[in-house]
Amino acid sequence: MADFVSIDNPHFSNYLLLLEIIPSLQCYSFQDKDLILLATNIEMHNRNHVLLYPKDVDSVSKAITPKLHTLLHFPSQIRLFGPPRYSWCFRYE
């Protein structure tokens, strides 16, 4: 993919940050420093997303989707309940 997209491209850099966040959510255990880094990366990704994909002023929808907003809650949920890989996330539970 590097042949087609420059690493300096902000859209691609934000995508790479998201690709860094997702595997970190699949870890078997977390330390406080891991959760601090995860929270920082998620906040940075969401901030960049709003800047890179702005919505019109008249638009009803927001730049941050529910999926991206949910990412913000993962560090505190991991502190309370442990790694997400051990959680059951059935929709109608």
Beta strands, then each sheet from edge to edge (+ up, - down):
end
